Amino acid sequence: MEFELTPIVTEKATKLTEKLNRYTFRVSPEANKYEIQNMVEKLYGVHVVKVNTMIVRGKNRSRYTRTGIIKGATSDYKKAIITIADGETIDYYSNL
């Protein structure tokens, strides 16, 4: 099964990568840990040691306009933190 797998490149994710050899991805909500592991191993050619997933809830947003307050929310998404074997790295920009 093919699903969305996009890297998350933030300061916090970069610190995880540098210190603990963990990489962060945004994945489809219906993907499970085994599918995520197989997809990462196939795409990047690395050995995955551990997969941790979490559901990130969307935030409420509001803005002020001439016609009044507009309220909305960002969408929920699933985040996966992948731990790979020592000595291996993932180059996010090789598959562009």
C-alpha positions in Angstrom: 0.0 0.0 0.0 1.3 3.4 -0.9 0.7 6.3 1.4 2.0 9.8 2.2 5.4 10.0 3.8 6.9 13.5 4.0 9.8 14.5 6.2 9.4 17.0 9.0 12.3 19.4 9.2 12.1 21.6 12.3 14.6 22.5 15.0 13.2 19.9 17.3 13.3 17.2 14.7 16.9 18.1 13.7 18.0 17.9 17.3 16.5 14.4 17.5 18.4 13.4 14.3 21.7 14.8 15.5 21.6 13.3 19.0 19.7 10.1 18.8 19.7 9.2 15.1 15.9 9.6 14.8 14.0 11.0 11.8 10.6 12.5 11.8 7.9 12.0 9.1 4.4 13.0 8.5 2.4 10.0 7.4 -1.1 9.1 6.4 -3.5 8.4 9.3 -4.4 4.9 8.1 -0.7 3.7 8.0 0.5 1.4 10.7 4.0 0.9 12.1 4.9 -2.1 9.9 3.8 -0.3 6.7 5.8 2.8 7.8 8.9 0.7 8.5 8.7 -1.1 5.2 8.2 2.1 3.3 11.2 3.9 4.9 13.4 0.9 4.3 12.4 0.7 0.7 12.7 4.4 0.0 15.9 5.2 1.8 17.7 1.9 2.0 18.3 1.9 5.7 17.6 -0.6 8.5 14.8 0.7 10.8 15.2 -0.3 14.5 12.1 1.3 16.0 8.9 3.2 14.9 7.0 5.5 17.2 3.7 7.0 16.0 1.5 9.7 17.4 -1.6 11.6 16.3 -1.1 15.4 16.4 -4.3 17.2 17.0 -5.0 20.4 14.9 -5.0 23.8 16.5 -7.9 26.2 16.6 -7.2 29.4 14.6 -9.1 32.7 14.4 -8.5 35.9 12.6 -10.0 39.3 12.6 -11.4 40.7 9.4 -13.5 43.7 8.4 -16.6 41.5 8.5 -15.9 39.9 11.9 -14.0 37.0 13.4 -13.4 34.0 11.2 -12.8 30.8 13.1 -11.3 27.6 11.8 -8.8 24.8 12.6 -5.8 23.1 11.2 -6.2 19.5 10.3 -5.1 16.5 12.4 -2.2 14.4 11.2 -0.1 11.4 12.2 3.6 11.8 12.9 6.1 8.9 12.9 9.5 9.0 14.6 11.9 6.5 13.0 15.0 5.2 14.8 17.5 3.8 12.4 20.6 1.6 12.9 23.8 3.2 14.1 26.1 4.5 11.3 23.2 5.0 8.8 21.7 8.2 7.7 18.8 9.4 5.6 19.2 12.1 3.0 15.8 13.7 2.6 16.7 15.5 -0.6 17.9 12.6 -2.6 14.3 11.6 -3.6 13.1 15.0 -4.9 
